[in-house]
Amino acid sequence: MKNFILVRHAKSSWDFPNLKDIDRPLNARGKRDAPKMAMLLKGIVPKIDIIYASPGKRAHDTAIAFSEAYDIDKKDISIETNLYFGSETDIMDIIQASPEEADTIAMYSHNPTSTYFVNSFDGMVLDNLPTCGIAIFESSVDNWKEVNYENSKVIKILRPKFDL
């Protein structure tokens, strides 16, 4: 069985309107929520083998907060451009290309793609995956290349507003 996690970046700052979108940092709430959500996730999913992050500063910084909770060196975070610019299909491609020795992966992305990805699974109707929202998935297959929308399901959604 393979497990994967999708996290929308924590709340970002709009204090610097001239920054490029990709360079926008976390705001105070984002910096506060990310470590708390990481610890909440760790209580449910005790081990993550690989972290993939968007090159967007706010997503990468969110991934760093989670890597610290999981004692994963931030240098081991894999930057995936398609988590910033991509589609739901691109997220699935990242999952299917993951190394087989990993059992659980986590990806740090942006909306609207994060919400679209969650809603690609049977039975899911999510209006919005909020900032620092977490979707936990379980797949019935043993190989990443076989993971798809039909053999995987969302098992839990965590939201800072309701779960912290």
Secondary structure, DSSP 4 states (H G I P E B T S, - for coil): -EEEEEEEPPPBP-S-TTS-GGG--B-HHHHHHHHHHHHHHHHHS---SEEEE-SSHHHHHHHHHHHHHTT--GGGPEE-THHHH--HHHHHHHHHTS-TT-SEEEEEE-TTHHHHHHTTSTT---S---TT-EEEEEES-SSGGG--SSSEEEEEEE-HHHH-
